[in-house]
């Protein structure tokens, strides 16, 4: 799996949390719900963008989780890396086996991060639907 794909997955939460926070920071003169047209419009635009992002990122995170949790025939999965480590160890390639084992451990940790991202996206989708921004797929 490419570094770009993993970087995109890791940045998911930052994008989700960051753009809404900026929207609040951009409108310090008008409190949310105060009725001021400009501040409320900016918040609505930010929420619309965030909900569209959530809708787009959901399938990506799901696909990445399927790879991480795949079986030994799925390239890039934890099981695939562990199988490669076992094969390398049996062939007497201790350095390669160690490297693959380390990669499998890191991939497992990335899978846990992706699980958290998926839960955040689910919560975000519910929020979007509940507030009329229609993030449903």
N, C-alpha and C positions, 0 to 999 in steps of 0.2 A: 504494500500500500504506500502511496506517495506521501511525502512530508506535507505537501499542500493539502491533501485531504484531511490529514490529522490536524493540521493547523486550523483548518476551517471548522472542524468539530470542536476543538478546544476553545475557539473564539466565540462559539455560539452563545454562551451565557454572557460574555462581555458585551456582545452586540445587543442582546436582549435587554440587559439591565442598563447599559450605557446610554442608549438613545432616549429612553424615557427620563432618565436623570438629567440629561442635557436639556430636555424640553422644560422641565421644572426650573432649571437654572436660567434658561433664556428668558423667562417671564417673571422676574422678581417683583415687578410693580403690580401685577394682578394675581391675586390668589385664586387657585382653582375653585370654580363654582361661584366666583364673585359676580359673574355676569358680564365682565369686560370682554368684548368681542375678540380682540386681538389675542389675548392670553389663552382664552378657551379654544379659539381656532387653532392656535399653535399646538395645544395639547391634543386636540382631536387629530390633527395631521400627524403628530408624533405617534399617537396610538394606532392610527391607520397604518403607518409605515411598520411599526413593530408587529402588528397583527399579520401583515403581509409577510414579514420576515419569518415569523413563527410558522406560518403556513408553508413557506418554502423550505425551512430547515427541518421540519418534522420527518419527511421521507429520507433525507440525507442521514440524519442521526439513526433512524431505524435501519437503513442499509449498512451503516458502519457497525452497528451492534450485531447485525446478522453475520458480518465477516468475523468480528472478534470472537463471537460465540460459536462459530461454525465448527464442523468436524475436521478431522485430519486431512480431508481432501480439499478443504477450502483454503487457498493461499492467503496467508496473512493472519489466520486464526491462531489462537493460543494453542490449540491442539496440533495444528500444522507445524508451528514452531517447536513444540515439544517433541513431535515425531521426528523432525529434522535433527534435533539435538540428540535424540536416542540413536538415530542412524549414524550421526557423526561420531558419537562416543563408541559405538560398536566398530566403526572403521578406524578407531585409534586417533581421531582428530579432536583431541581434548580442547584445544583453543576454540575451534569452531563450535563444539558442543557447549562450551561455557558461554560463548557469545549468544548463541541461539536461546539458551536458557534465560539469560538476562533479558533478551528481547521479549521472550514469552512473559516474563514477570512484568515488564513495562507495559506490554500489550494488555495484560490482565488489569493493571491499574488504569489504563486508558479506557478499558471497558467499563470500569466502575464510574469513571468521570462521565462517560457517555450515558450511563444509566441515569445519573443525576440530571444531565442535560435533558434527557427524554422526559423525566418527571417535571422539570421546569417548563418544558414546551407544552406538556399536557395541561399544567396549571395555567399557563399563558393562553392556551386555546380556550379553556373554560372561561377565563376572564374576558377574552375578546367576544366570545359568543354572548356572555351575560351582559355585556355593555354595548351590544349592537354593532360590533365591528366585523362580524362574520368571518372568523378565521377557520371555519369548518372547511374541511377538504371536500 
